[in-house]
Amino acid sequence: MATPGALPEEVRRAIVRGEDPPELAALLDKVRQCAYRIVDRDVERLDDDVALEAVLAAALAEGDDRRRAALAAIG
């Protein structure tokens, strides 16, 4: 996560914590709750690299949260 990208590192870290920039909040909420509903219009106003980095940060964090919850549930 410490590599340069289209989004500054602190923004990517904020997304992982669930502190989304306002311009990405609707998209990232969909990533976390119902990714299958994401359509072209959700990302068409964004730079491709920004959208990709933001979506990856949110999806990886959400996946890790769900993995941890599953591990806790099975003991």
PDB file of N, CA, C and O in Angstrom:
ATOM      1  N   MET A   1       0.801  -1.195   0.000  1.00  0.00           N
ATOM      2  CA  MET A   1       0.000   0.000   0.000  1.00  0.00           C
ATOM      3  C   MET A   1       0.844   1.259   0.000  1.00  0.00           C
ATOM      4  O   MET A   1       0.303   2.350  -0.180  1.00  0.00           O
ATOM      5  N   ALA A   2       2.098   1.153   0.187  1.00  0.00           N
ATOM      6  CA  ALA A   2       2.936   2.338   0.272  1.00  0.00           C
ATOM      7  C   ALA A   2       3.510   2.743  -1.082  1.00  0.00           C
ATOM      8  O   ALA A   2       4.394   3.598  -1.141  1.00  0.00           O
ATOM      9  N   THR A   3       3.034   2.158  -2.151  1.00  0.00           N
ATOM     10  CA  THR A   3       3.544   2.500  -3.469  1.00  0.00           C
ATOM     11  C   THR A   3       2.764   3.670  -4.058  1.00  0.00           C
ATOM     12  O   THR A   3       1.601   3.881  -3.714  1.00  0.00           O
ATOM     13  N   PRO A   4       3.403   4.431  -4.945  1.00  0.00           N
ATOM     14  CA  PRO A   4       2.688   5.548  -5.578  1.00  0.00           C
ATOM     15  C   PRO A   4       1.526   5.029  -6.421  1.00  0.00           C
ATOM     16  O   PRO A   4       1.556   3.907  -6.928  1.00  0.00           O
ATOM     17  N   GLY A   5       0.545   5.836  -6.553  1.00  0.00           N
ATOM     18  CA  GLY A   5      -0.606   5.455  -7.361  1.00  0.00           C
ATOM     19  C   GLY A   5      -1.393   6.688  -7.736  1.00  0.00           C
ATOM     20  O   GLY A   5      -0.974   7.814  -7.465  1.00  0.00           O
ATOM     21  N   ALA A   6      -2.522   6.474  -8.353  1.00  0.00           N
ATOM     22  CA  ALA A   6      -3.394   7.583  -8.739  1.00  0.00           C
ATOM     23  C   ALA A   6      -4.007   8.236  -7.501  1.00  0.00           C
ATOM     24  O   ALA A   6      -4.245   9.444  -7.482  1.00  0.00           O
ATOM     25  N   LEU A   7      -4.258   7.438  -6.480  1.00  0.00           N
ATOM     26  CA  LEU A   7      -4.765   7.967  -5.205  1.00  0.00           C
ATOM     27  C   LEU A   7      -3.608   8.051  -4.224  1.00  0.00           C
ATOM     28  O   LEU A   7      -2.796   7.129  -4.149  1.00  0.00           O
ATOM     29  N   PRO A   8      -3.521   9.128  -3.481  1.00  0.00           N
ATOM     30  CA  PRO A   8      -2.476   9.209  -2.463  1.00  0.00           C
ATOM     31  C   PRO A   8      -2.638   8.089  -1.427  1.00  0.00           C
ATOM     32  O   PRO A   8      -3.745   7.619  -1.168  1.00  0.00           O
ATOM     33  N   GLU A   9      -1.531   7.683  -0.855  1.00  0.00           N
ATOM     34  CA  GLU A   9      -1.543   6.591   0.121  1.00  0.00           C
ATOM     35  C   GLU A   9      -2.515   6.859   1.266  1.00  0.00           C
ATOM     36  O   GLU A   9      -3.219   5.948   1.701  1.00  0.00           O
ATOM     37  N   GLU A  10      -2.561   8.084   1.754  1.00  0.00           N
ATOM     38  CA  GLU A  10      -3.451   8.374   2.886  1.00  0.00           C
ATOM     39  C   GLU A  10      -4.926   8.217   2.508  1.00  0.00           C
ATOM     40  O   GLU A  10      -5.744   7.862   3.357  1.00  0.00           O
ATOM     41  N   VAL A  11      -5.270   8.475   1.254  1.00  0.00           N
ATOM     42  CA  VAL A  11      -6.654   8.279   0.796  1.00  0.00           C
ATOM     43  C   VAL A  11      -6.962   6.791   0.731  1.00  0.00           C
ATOM     44  O   VAL A  11      -8.036   6.360   1.151  1.00  0.00           O
ATOM     45  N   ARG A  12      -6.031   6.002   0.207  1.00  0.00           N
ATOM     46  CA  ARG A  12      -6.238   4.555   0.159  1.00  0.00           C
ATOM     47  C   ARG A  12      -6.391   3.978   1.564  1.00  0.00           C
ATOM     48  O   ARG A  12      -7.247   3.124   1.796  1.00  0.00           O
ATOM     49  N   ARG A  13      -5.570   4.439   2.493  1.00  0.00           N
ATOM     50  CA  ARG A  13      -5.671   3.962   3.880  1.00  0.00           C
ATOM     51  C   ARG A  13      -7.005   4.384   4.506  1.00  0.00           C
ATOM     52  O   ARG A  13      -7.603   3.623   5.266  1.00  0.00           O
ATOM     53  N   ALA A  14      -7.461   5.577   4.189  1.00  0.00           N
ATOM     54  CA  ALA A  14      -8.755   6.044   4.701  1.00  0.00           C
ATOM     55  C   ALA A  14      -9.887   5.160   4.169  1.00  0.00           C
ATOM     56  O   ALA A  14     -10.807   4.820   4.913  1.00  0.00           O
ATOM     57  N   ILE A  15      -9.825   4.792   2.902  1.00  0.00           N
ATOM     58  CA  ILE A  15     -10.843   3.915   2.315  1.00  0.00           C
ATOM     59  C   ILE A  15     -10.858   2.574   3.037  1.00  0.00           C
ATOM     60  O   ILE A  15     -11.927   2.034   3.320  1.00  0.00           O
ATOM     61  N   VAL A  16      -9.695   2.039   3.333  1.00  0.00           N
ATOM     62  CA  VAL A  16      -9.614   0.775   4.072  1.00  0.00           C
ATOM     63  C   VAL A  16     -10.301   0.906   5.426  1.00  0.00           C
ATOM     64  O   VAL A  16     -10.937  -0.041   5.889  1.00  0.00           O
ATOM     65  N   ARG A  17     -10.183   2.063   6.064  1.00  0.00           N
ATOM     66  CA  ARG A  17     -10.830   2.301   7.369  1.00  0.00           C
ATOM     67  C   ARG A  17     -12.320   2.624   7.223  1.00  0.00           C
ATOM     68  O   ARG A  17     -13.024   2.755   8.224  1.00  0.00           O
ATOM     69  N   GLY A  18     -12.803   2.753   5.979  1.00  0.00           N
ATOM     70  CA  GLY A  18     -14.200   3.096   5.754  1.00  0.00           C
ATOM     71  C   GLY A  18     -14.476   4.582   5.741  1.00  0.00           C
ATOM     72  O   GLY A  18     -15.629   5.008   5.800  1.00  0.00           O
ATOM     73  N   GLU A  19     -13.419   5.374   5.665  1.00  0.00           N
ATOM     74  CA  GLU A  19     -13.535   6.834   5.619  1.00  0.00           C
ATOM     75  C   GLU A  19     -13.395   7.278   4.166  1.00  0.00           C
ATOM     76  O   GLU A  19     -12.328   7.713   3.731  1.00  0.00           O
ATOM     77  N   ASP A  20     -14.485   7.159   3.436  1.00  0.00           N
ATOM     78  CA  ASP A  20     -14.456   7.396   1.993  1.00  0.00           C
ATOM     79  C   ASP A  20     -14.493   8.872   1.638  1.00  0.00           C
ATOM     80  O   ASP A  20     -15.213   9.644   2.271  1.00  0.00           O
ATOM     81  N   PRO A  21     -13.717   9.275   0.625  1.00  0.00           N
ATOM     82  CA  PRO A  21     -13.858  10.630   0.100  1.00  0.00           C
ATOM     83  C   PRO A  21     -15.280  10.801  -0.434  1.00  0.00           C
ATOM     84  O   PRO A  21     -15.822   9.866  -1.022  1.00  0.00           O
ATOM     85  N   PRO A  22     -15.887  11.952  -0.250  1.00  0.00           N
ATOM     86  CA  PRO A  22     -17.280  12.151  -0.670  1.00  0.00           C
ATOM     87  C   PRO A  22     -17.548  11.789  -2.134  1.00  0.00           C
ATOM     88  O   PRO A  22     -18.604  11.245  -2.456  1.00  0.00           O
ATOM     89  N   GLU A  23     -16.600  12.089  -3.013  1.00  0.00           N
ATOM     90  CA  GLU A  23     -16.814  11.813  -4.436  1.00  0.00           C
ATOM     91  C   GLU A  23     -16.774  10.320  -4.776  1.00  0.00           C
ATOM     92  O   GLU A  23     -17.159   9.925  -5.876  1.00  0.00           O
ATOM     93  N   LEU A  24     -16.313   9.498  -3.843  1.00  0.00           N
ATOM     94  CA  LEU A  24     -16.247   8.051  -4.058  1.00  0.00           C
ATOM     95  C   LEU A  24     -17.200   7.275  -3.158  1.00  0.00           C
ATOM     96  O   LEU A  24     -17.317   6.057  -3.288  1.00  0.00           O
ATOM     97  N   ALA A  25     -17.873   7.958  -2.258  1.00  0.00           N
ATOM     98  CA  ALA A  25     -18.677   7.292  -1.226  1.00  0.00           C
ATOM     99  C   ALA A  25     -19.767   6.385  -1.804  1.00  0.00           C
ATOM    100  O   ALA A  25     -19.914   5.255  -1.340  1.00  0.00           O
ATOM    101  N   ALA A  26     -20.518   6.829  -2.779  1.00  0.00           N
ATOM    102  CA  ALA A  26     -21.604   6.010  -3.334  1.00  0.00           C
ATOM    103  C   ALA A  26     -21.054   4.748  -3.997  1.00  0.00           C
ATOM    104  O   ALA A  26     -21.587   3.656  -3.801  1.00  0.00           O
ATOM    105  N   LEU A  27     -20.004   4.899  -4.770  1.00  0.00           N
ATOM    106  CA  LEU A  27     -19.389   3.746  -5.428  1.00  0.00           C
ATOM    107  C   LEU A  27     -18.863   2.754  -4.396  1.00  0.00           C
ATOM    108  O   LEU A  27     -19.118   1.554  -4.505  1.00  0.00           O
ATOM    109  N   LEU A  28     -18.142   3.236  -3.411  1.00  0.00           N
ATOM    110  CA  LEU A  28     -17.530   2.340  -2.441  1.00  0.00           C
ATOM    111  C   LEU A  28     -18.558   1.684  -1.526  1.00  0.00           C
ATOM    112  O   LEU A  28     -18.335   0.577  -1.034  1.00  0.00           O
ATOM    113  N   ASP A  29     -19.677   2.357  -1.295  1.00  0.00           N
ATOM    114  CA  ASP A  29     -20.762   1.721  -0.558  1.00  0.00           C
ATOM    115  C   ASP A  29     -21.292   0.528  -1.346  1.00  0.00           C
ATOM    116  O   ASP A  29     -21.569  -0.528  -0.778  1.00  0.00           O
ATOM    117  N   LYS A  30     -21.430   0.703  -2.658  1.00  0.00           N
ATOM    118  CA  LYS A  30     -21.863  -0.412  -3.504  1.00  0.00           C
ATOM    119  C   LYS A  30     -20.841  -1.544  -3.487  1.00  0.00           C
ATOM    120  O   LYS A  30     -21.212  -2.717  -3.440  1.00  0.00           O
ATOM    121  N   VAL A  31     -19.578  -1.202  -3.523  1.00  0.00           N
ATOM    122  CA  VAL A  31     -18.530  -2.231  -3.471  1.00  0.00           C
ATOM    123  C   VAL A  31     -18.697  -3.069  -2.209  1.00  0.00           C
ATOM    124  O   VAL A  31     -18.605  -4.296  -2.262  1.00  0.00           O
ATOM    125  N   ARG A  32     -18.937  -2.428  -1.097  1.00  0.00           N
ATOM    126  CA  ARG A  32     -19.023  -3.130   0.187  1.00  0.00           C
ATOM    127  C   ARG A  32     -20.333  -3.889   0.371  1.00  0.00           C
ATOM    128  O   ARG A  32     -20.354  -4.926   1.035  1.00  0.00           O
ATOM    129  N   GLN A  33     -21.414  -3.397  -0.198  1.00  0.00           N
ATOM    130  CA  GLN A  33     -22.729  -3.967   0.077  1.00  0.00           C
ATOM    131  C   GLN A  33     -23.309  -4.818  -1.056  1.00  0.00           C
ATOM    132  O   GLN A  33     -23.918  -5.858  -0.806  1.00  0.00           O
ATOM    133  N   CYS A  34     -23.120  -4.382  -2.277  1.00  0.00           N
ATOM    134  CA  CYS A  34     -23.774  -5.077  -3.410  1.00  0.00           C
ATOM    135  C   CYS A  34     -22.994  -4.823  -4.700  1.00  0.00           C
ATOM    136  O   CYS A  34     -23.492  -4.172  -5.618  1.00  0.00           O
ATOM    137  N   ALA A  35     -21.798  -5.332  -4.758  1.00  0.00           N
ATOM    138  CA  ALA A  35     -20.900  -5.066  -5.894  1.00  0.00           C
ATOM    139  C   ALA A  35     -21.512  -5.476  -7.230  1.00  0.00           C
ATOM    140  O   ALA A  35     -21.182  -4.892  -8.262  1.00  0.00           O
ATOM    141  N   TYR A  36     -22.384  -6.452  -7.226  1.00  0.00           N
ATOM    142  CA  TYR A  36     -23.015  -6.904  -8.460  1.00  0.00           C
ATOM    143  C   TYR A  36     -23.905  -5.835  -9.095  1.00  0.00           C
ATOM    144  O   TYR A  36     -24.316  -5.983 -10.246  1.00  0.00           O
ATOM    145  N   ARG A  37     -24.205  -4.768  -8.367  1.00  0.00           N
ATOM    146  CA  ARG A  37     -25.042  -3.691  -8.895  1.00  0.00           C
ATOM    147  C   ARG A  37     -24.246  -2.525  -9.493  1.00  0.00           C
ATOM    148  O   ARG A  37     -24.836  -1.548  -9.954  1.00  0.00           O
ATOM    149  N   ILE A  38     -22.939  -2.619  -9.489  1.00  0.00           N
ATOM    150  CA  ILE A  38     -22.118  -1.547 -10.061  1.00  0.00           C
ATOM    151  C   ILE A  38     -22.277  -1.564 -11.573  1.00  0.00           C
ATOM    152  O   ILE A  38     -22.152  -2.605 -12.219  1.00  0.00           O
ATOM    153  N   VAL A  39     -22.554  -0.391 -12.121  1.00  0.00           N
ATOM    154  CA  VAL A  39     -22.730  -0.244 -13.572  1.00  0.00           C
ATOM    155  C   VAL A  39     -21.800   0.854 -14.082  1.00  0.00           C
ATOM    156  O   VAL A  39     -21.177   1.567 -13.296  1.00  0.00           O
ATOM    157  N   ASP A  40     -21.715   0.977 -15.380  1.00  0.00           N
ATOM    158  CA  ASP A  40     -20.811   1.947 -16.005  1.00  0.00           C
ATOM    159  C   ASP A  40     -20.979   3.350 -15.448  1.00  0.00           C
ATOM    160  O   ASP A  40     -19.986   4.038 -15.209  1.00  0.00           O
ATOM    161  N   ARG A  41     -22.202   3.784 -15.239  1.00  0.00           N
ATOM    162  CA  ARG A  41     -22.419   5.165 -14.790  1.00  0.00           C
ATOM    163  C   ARG A  41     -21.859   5.428 -13.398  1.00  0.00           C
ATOM    164  O   ARG A  41     -21.630   6.579 -13.028  1.00  0.00           O
ATOM    165  N   ASP A  42     -21.636   4.364 -12.622  1.00  0.00           N
ATOM    166  CA  ASP A  42     -21.041   4.526 -11.293  1.00  0.00           C
ATOM    167  C   ASP A  42     -19.579   4.942 -11.361  1.00  0.00           C
ATOM    168  O   ASP A  42     -19.055   5.540 -10.421  1.00  0.00           O
ATOM    169  N   VAL A  43     -18.924   4.628 -12.467  1.00  0.00           N
ATOM    170  CA  VAL A  43     -17.488   4.908 -12.575  1.00  0.00           C
ATOM    171  C   VAL A  43     -17.123   5.804 -13.750  1.00  0.00           C
ATOM    172  O   VAL A  43     -15.966   6.207 -13.867  1.00  0.00           O
ATOM    173  N   GLU A  44     -18.062   6.128 -14.615  1.00  0.00           N
ATOM    174  CA  GLU A  44     -17.727   6.861 -15.837  1.00  0.00           C
ATOM    175  C   GLU A  44     -17.168   8.265 -15.591  1.00  0.00           C
ATOM    176  O   GLU A  44     -16.433   8.777 -16.435  1.00  0.00           O
ATOM    177  N   ARG A  45     -17.486   8.885 -14.492  1.00  0.00           N
ATOM    178  CA  ARG A  45     -16.979  10.235 -14.217  1.00  0.00           C
ATOM    179  C   ARG A  45     -15.616  10.211 -13.534  1.00  0.00           C
ATOM    180  O   ARG A  45     -15.015  11.262 -13.315  1.00  0.00           O
ATOM    181  N   LEU A  46     -15.127   9.027 -13.199  1.00  0.00           N
ATOM    182  CA  LEU A  46     -13.861   8.882 -12.487  1.00  0.00           C
ATOM    183  C   LEU A  46     -12.734   8.493 -13.438  1.00  0.00           C
ATOM    184  O   LEU A  46     -12.960   7.851 -14.464  1.00  0.00           O
ATOM    185  N   ASP A  47     -11.542   8.887 -13.085  1.00  0.00           N
ATOM    186  CA  ASP A  47     -10.360   8.403 -13.781  1.00  0.00           C
ATOM    187  C   ASP A  47     -10.291   6.891 -13.563  1.00  0.00           C
ATOM    188  O   ASP A  47     -10.572   6.412 -12.464  1.00  0.00           O
ATOM    189  N   ASP A  48      -9.920   6.139 -14.594  1.00  0.00           N
ATOM    190  CA  ASP A  48      -9.881   4.682 -14.490  1.00  0.00           C
ATOM    191  C   ASP A  48      -8.982   4.201 -13.349  1.00  0.00           C
ATOM    192  O   ASP A  48      -9.356   3.299 -12.600  1.00  0.00           O
ATOM    193  N   ASP A  49      -7.808   4.798 -13.219  1.00  0.00           N
ATOM    194  CA  ASP A  49      -6.875   4.375 -12.174  1.00  0.00           C
ATOM    195  C   ASP A  49      -7.399   4.704 -10.782  1.00  0.00           C
ATOM    196  O   ASP A  49      -7.230   3.914  -9.853  1.00  0.00           O
ATOM    197  N   VAL A  50      -8.022   5.847 -10.633  1.00  0.00           N
ATOM    198  CA  VAL A  50      -8.613   6.226  -9.342  1.00  0.00           C
ATOM    199  C   VAL A  50      -9.713   5.238  -8.970  1.00  0.00           C
ATOM    200  O   VAL A  50      -9.757   4.750  -7.841  1.00  0.00           O
ATOM    201  N   ALA A  51     -10.595   4.946  -9.914  1.00  0.00           N
ATOM    202  CA  ALA A  51     -11.682   4.003  -9.650  1.00  0.00           C
ATOM    203  C   ALA A  51     -11.133   2.634  -9.272  1.00  0.00           C
ATOM    204  O   ALA A  51     -11.597   2.024  -8.308  1.00  0.00           O
ATOM    205  N   LEU A  52     -10.161   2.152 -10.014  1.00  0.00           N
ATOM    206  CA  LEU A  52      -9.584   0.842  -9.735  1.00  0.00           C
ATOM    207  C   LEU A  52      -8.950   0.790  -8.352  1.00  0.00           C
ATOM    208  O   LEU A  52      -9.201  -0.144  -7.590  1.00  0.00           O
ATOM    209  N   GLU A  53      -8.137   1.777  -8.024  1.00  0.00           N
ATOM    210  CA  GLU A  53      -7.472   1.778  -6.720  1.00  0.00           C
ATOM    211  C   GLU A  53      -8.464   1.884  -5.576  1.00  0.00           C
ATOM    212  O   GLU A  53      -8.309   1.217  -4.554  1.00  0.00           O
ATOM    213  N   ALA A  54      -9.473   2.710  -5.739  1.00  0.00           N
ATOM    214  CA  ALA A  54     -10.476   2.865  -4.682  1.00  0.00           C
ATOM    215  C   ALA A  54     -11.278   1.585  -4.495  1.00  0.00           C
ATOM    216  O   ALA A  54     -11.501   1.146  -3.367  1.00  0.00           O
ATOM    217  N   VAL A  55     -11.708   0.992  -5.590  1.00  0.00           N
ATOM    218  CA  VAL A  55     -12.482  -0.245  -5.524  1.00  0.00           C
ATOM    219  C   VAL A  55     -11.648  -1.370  -4.909  1.00  0.00           C
ATOM    220  O   VAL A  55     -12.144  -2.125  -4.073  1.00  0.00           O
ATOM    221  N   LEU A  56     -10.400  -1.482  -5.316  1.00  0.00           N
ATOM    222  CA  LEU A  56      -9.533  -2.520  -4.744  1.00  0.00           C
ATOM    223  C   LEU A  56      -9.332  -2.327  -3.246  1.00  0.00           C
ATOM    224  O   LEU A  56      -9.394  -3.292  -2.484  1.00  0.00           O
ATOM    225  N   ALA A  57      -9.096  -1.106  -2.822  1.00  0.00           N
ATOM    226  CA  ALA A  57      -8.900  -0.842  -1.392  1.00  0.00           C
ATOM    227  C   ALA A  57     -10.140  -1.226  -0.591  1.00  0.00           C
ATOM    228  O   ALA A  57     -10.040  -1.876   0.449  1.00  0.00           O
ATOM    229  N   ALA A  58     -11.304  -0.820  -1.080  1.00  0.00           N
ATOM    230  CA  ALA A  58     -12.546  -1.126  -0.363  1.00  0.00           C
ATOM    231  C   ALA A  58     -12.850  -2.620  -0.386  1.00  0.00           C
ATOM    232  O   ALA A  58     -13.233  -3.190   0.635  1.00  0.00           O
ATOM    233  N   ALA A  59     -12.684  -3.250  -1.532  1.00  0.00           N
ATOM    234  CA  ALA A  59     -13.002  -4.676  -1.656  1.00  0.00           C
ATOM    235  C   ALA A  59     -12.064  -5.536  -0.820  1.00  0.00           C
ATOM    236  O   ALA A  59     -12.507  -6.474  -0.156  1.00  0.00           O
ATOM    237  N   LEU A  60     -10.787  -5.230  -0.845  1.00  0.00           N
ATOM    238  CA  LEU A  60      -9.843  -6.009  -0.050  1.00  0.00           C
ATOM    239  C   LEU A  60     -10.108  -5.855   1.448  1.00  0.00           C
ATOM    240  O   LEU A  60     -10.037  -6.829   2.198  1.00  0.00           O
ATOM    241  N   ALA A  61     -10.411  -4.643   1.876  1.00  0.00           N
ATOM    242  CA  ALA A  61     -10.720  -4.418   3.292  1.00  0.00           C
ATOM    243  C   ALA A  61     -12.002  -5.141   3.689  1.00  0.00           C
ATOM    244  O   ALA A  61     -12.065  -5.753   4.755  1.00  0.00           O
ATOM    245  N   GLU A  62     -13.008  -5.077   2.850  1.00  0.00           N
ATOM    246  CA  GLU A  62     -14.274  -5.758   3.143  1.00  0.00           C
ATOM    247  C   GLU A  62     -14.071  -7.268   3.184  1.00  0.00           C
ATOM    248  O   GLU A  62     -14.593  -7.945   4.070  1.00  0.00           O
ATOM    249  N   GLY A  63     -13.322  -7.786   2.238  1.00  0.00           N
ATOM    250  CA  GLY A  63     -13.039  -9.220   2.226  1.00  0.00           C
ATOM    251  C   GLY A  63     -12.296  -9.657   3.474  1.00  0.00           C
ATOM    252  O   GLY A  63     -12.593 -10.707   4.045  1.00  0.00           O
ATOM    253  N   ASP A  64     -11.332  -8.856   3.897  1.00  0.00           N
ATOM    254  CA  ASP A  64     -10.580  -9.187   5.107  1.00  0.00           C
ATOM    255  C   ASP A  64     -11.489  -9.142   6.336  1.00  0.00           C
ATOM    256  O   ASP A  64     -11.379  -9.997   7.214  1.00  0.00           O
ATOM    257  N   ASP A  65     -12.376  -8.162   6.407  1.00  0.00           N
ATOM    258  CA  ASP A  65     -13.321  -8.090   7.527  1.00  0.00           C
ATOM    259  C   ASP A  65     -14.210  -9.327   7.573  1.00  0.00           C
ATOM    260  O   ASP A  65     -14.460  -9.881   8.644  1.00  0.00           O
ATOM    261  N   ARG A  66     -14.685  -9.756   6.409  1.00  0.00           N
ATOM    262  CA  ARG A  66     -15.552 -10.936   6.361  1.00  0.00           C
ATOM    263  C   ARG A  66     -14.774 -12.205   6.696  1.00  0.00           C
ATOM    264  O   ARG A  66     -15.312 -13.102   7.345  1.00  0.00           O
ATOM    265  N   ARG A  67     -13.526 -12.292   6.265  1.00  0.00           N
ATOM    266  CA  ARG A  67     -12.683 -13.438   6.603  1.00  0.00           C
ATOM    267  C   ARG A  67     -12.484 -13.518   8.106  1.00  0.00           C
ATOM    268  O   ARG A  67     -12.610 -14.590   8.698  1.00  0.00           O
ATOM    269  N   ARG A  68     -12.174 -12.387   8.723  1.00  0.00           N
ATOM    270  CA  ARG A  68     -11.971 -12.362  10.175  1.00  0.00           C
ATOM    271  C   ARG A  68     -13.243 -12.758  10.926  1.00  0.00           C
ATOM    272  O   ARG A  68     -13.183 -13.471  11.928  1.00  0.00           O
ATOM    273  N   ALA A  69     -14.397 -12.289  10.434  1.00  0.00           N
ATOM    274  CA  ALA A  69     -15.658 -12.644  11.069  1.00  0.00           C
ATOM    275  C   ALA A  69     -15.917 -14.146  10.945  1.00  0.00           C
ATOM    276  O   ALA A  69     -16.387 -14.775  11.893  1.00  0.00           O
ATOM    277  N   ALA A  70     -15.618 -14.711   9.803  1.00  0.00           N
ATOM    278  CA  ALA A  70     -15.816 -16.148   9.602  1.00  0.00           C
ATOM    279  C   ALA A  70     -14.895 -16.950  10.519  1.00  0.00           C
ATOM    280  O   ALA A  70     -15.325 -17.929  11.128  1.00  0.00           O
ATOM    281  N   LEU A  71     -13.649 -16.543  10.619  1.00  0.00           N
ATOM    282  CA  LEU A  71     -12.722 -17.248  11.492  1.00  0.00           C
ATOM    283  C   LEU A  71     -13.150 -17.164  12.953  1.00  0.00           C
ATOM    284  O   LEU A  71     -13.027 -18.132  13.703  1.00  0.00           O
ATOM    285  N   ALA A  72     -13.652 -15.999  13.345  1.00  0.00           N
ATOM    286  CA  ALA A  72     -14.134 -15.839  14.720  1.00  0.00           C
ATOM    287  C   ALA A  72     -15.353 -16.736  14.969  1.00  0.00           C
ATOM    288  O   ALA A  72     -15.511 -17.297  16.053  1.00  0.00           O
ATOM    289  N   ALA A  73     -16.209 -16.862  13.953  1.00  0.00           N
ATOM    290  CA  ALA A  73     -17.422 -17.659  14.103  1.00  0.00           C
ATOM    291  C   ALA A  73     -17.119 -19.150  14.256  1.00  0.00           C
ATOM    292  O   ALA A  73     -17.824 -19.862  14.971  1.00  0.00           O
ATOM    293  N   ILE A  74     -16.073 -19.612  13.583  1.00  0.00           N
ATOM    294  CA  ILE A  74     -15.747 -21.037  13.681  1.00  0.00           C
ATOM    295  C   ILE A  74     -14.768 -21.348  14.794  1.00  0.00           C
ATOM    296  O   ILE A  74     -14.440 -22.506  15.056  1.00  0.00           O
ATOM    297  N   GLY A  75     -14.299 -20.272  15.454  1.00  0.00           N
ATOM    298  CA  GLY A  75     -13.440 -20.432  16.623  1.00  0.00           C
ATOM    299  C   GLY A  75     -12.042 -20.724  16.258  1.00  0.00           C
ATOM    300  O   GLY A  75     -11.195 -20.885  17.137  1.00  0.00           O
TER     301      GLY A  75
END
